[in-house]
Amino acid sequence: MTHHSKPVAAAADKPRVRPYLDFYQQEAISPVAQDIGNLDRHFQRREALYRHLGIVPALIEGRSVIEFGPGSGHNALFTASLKPARYLLVDGNSVGIAECRDLLTAHTRRGNVSVEQALLEEFETDERFDVVLCEGVLSWQFDPVHLLRRISRFAKPGGVVVITCMDTMGFLAEALRRFASAVLMKPEATPAENLAHLTRVFGPHLATIKGMSRSHEHWVQDNLLFPYYGRPFPIDAAIKAIDAEFEVYGASPQFLSDVRWYKTIHGDERRYNERALSAYWQNIHNHLDGRSVTGPRPEAANQALRAECDAVFELQEDYRRTREPSILKVALARLQTITAMVGEFSDVTAASLADFTDAMQKGFPGTVPDFGRFTPWFGMGQQYVSFLRRGRA
Ligand SMILES: C[S@@+](CC[C@H](N)C(=O)[O-])C[C@H]1O[C@@H](n2cnc3c(N)ncnc32)[C@H](O)[C@@H]1O
């Protein structure tokens, strides 16, 4: 099994900032609010996610839960509603912490929820928890493997760890919007002007998302303006990082299936992580485009496709830093390779890619550029995985 992306860039050639935290603190924002105007619908979405991950209500009620990086706490509301005996939330951003405290106080009257400001790198406790949650935090970190190992230690044997992962396949549509943003942003403009311009340009794209639960400004801040210093953290890297102590338990999207007769599953035959890795590679093409879901493909074909997506992601980051026109040219040529590969299983995605390449080649002459069939294309940006800690409490 090969993975061709470059390793996370050495700290020496990157500014020493902490992903998310420093950007959020510098701008005094926590751009992760969810629309909870219809709380029932919000809870139903969270319930659907937890169901995929194997987190039934009884796994939370009366249990201990720790959550790292809850942000403003909108998702935490659902977890709190399942009545854990203890719910500790840890985040490094003072703005998010304050919003999280206010939101949870307004919605829950129970004294079992505590919110603590601390860095994932530094938080310490001897307590071990039934459930450890860490959503939307590990990708883009300089050393996600270290952070995952660190936070997963707080799970009891037999406990569950839930994380989100990202790969450049699910992120390709976003990487291309970041690419276009780098062309569209004016270096002399203020951040507020760039935010307003990009929100205008990409508003029609975001308007096509069914069930969009975030404001367009937050989305632009978090996806297009946010400086991604690290790399996406894909599921295969996460599984390998904690393979010694954890086994994959569930996933969303739910790409795992196990049709083996349970009596055959013991000893060396269990191979949960190995099978999860294989299922991940066979289904990863479905992360590319939420509109197109097809059956499994050969692992090697999907690995080759992800390698191309890795390369375009790197070129996009290089272009953002340097604005070197030759990088743009190379990237557009690689996009044609990707378009041909994608055409084997998704016409709608291939058409989106072709129109994006076309728009970039024309160079955005109008005030609000026309991205054609690229406009409604969004990937399955985040994937969730739950792990069981080996052993018994
Ligand atoms: C993208 S937000 C995710 C928020 C929420 N979990 C969600 O999924 O909507 C990432 C959160 O992780 C926090 N965070 C990121 N890196 C951190 C670190 N090293 N230590 C503590 N908190 C961190 C940020 O402050 C932010 O609230």
The ligand as a Gaussian input file, in Angstrom:
#p B3LYP/6-31G(d) Opt

LIG

0 1
 C      -12.516000      23.834000      13.456000
 S      -12.849000      24.014000      15.151000
 C      -13.943000      22.642000      15.435000
 C      -15.033000      22.988000      16.381000
 C      -16.071000      21.890000      16.625000
 N      -15.474000      20.705000      17.221000
 C      -16.775000      21.523000      15.348000
 O      -16.508000      20.431000      14.814000
 O      -17.590000      22.311000      14.869000
 C      -11.341000      23.511000      15.940000
 C      -11.334000      23.804000      17.444000
 O      -10.172000      23.199000      18.015000
 C       -9.510000      24.138000      18.857000
 N       -8.078000      23.825000      18.797000
 C       -7.341000      23.674000      17.684000
 N       -6.077000      23.368000      18.009000
 C       -6.019000      23.317000      19.356000
 C       -4.979000      23.047000      20.292000
 N       -3.763000      22.760000      19.882000
 N       -5.292000      23.081000      21.607000
 C       -6.547000      23.386000      22.022000
 N       -7.571000      23.643000      21.194000
 C       -7.313000      23.617000      19.863000
 C       -9.845000      25.506000      18.245000
 O       -9.750000      26.521000      19.200000
 C      -11.268000      25.294000      17.742000
 O      -12.219000      25.623000      18.711000

